[in-house]
Amino acid sequence: MLWTFIPVAVLVTLTPGPATAMVIRSAMTGGVRAALMTIAGNSAGVLVWALLSVLGISALIAASEIAYTVLKVVGAGVLVVLGVQTILRTRRGQDAPAPKPIRARHALRDGFVSAVSNPKLSVFFIALFPQFVAPGSSVLAASVAMALIIVACDVLWFGTLAIAVSRAKETFMRSRAARWLERTTGAVLIALGVRVALQPR
């Protein structure tokens, strides 16, 4: 059953979303190391939701209108704040050769918080995971295994994306184009936050 989950995990990873924008942001502002820390934080968040789904907490969140709305607003707020910070970072460093790089521990934190506060992950684990759990098998073991498959796909895809973005930035690091690209990334994060806030369940 787990082998049939791999194409689904690949499709989920390749679909652009907050995690993609977060990795690009970190690669633009802190290079490959910061991007890898963001990936690690996001992966930790995915594992947290997998465990919460086994415990039934994510089911309660999905069933509760208030809990889901609160989580949605928090997730949207996180994306908007990170987007604004990204734009302001380039403005503060306008006279410097390059914007101030993001610290690795902050990249790890941002990746984790954005994943944990994403309400769609709670619904994703509840709706999708049970379909791939074989009858009589351990729900915990199957859920963790599927979460690890998603993490592996995330590391491969987002790691490749981080390297590509970081190398592309190095070619015009001192140019205005680098600042405008980073500002665009910030604007995308803000737009994703607004979309999360306005999206129906």
Beta strands, then each sheet from edge to edge (+ up, - down):
end
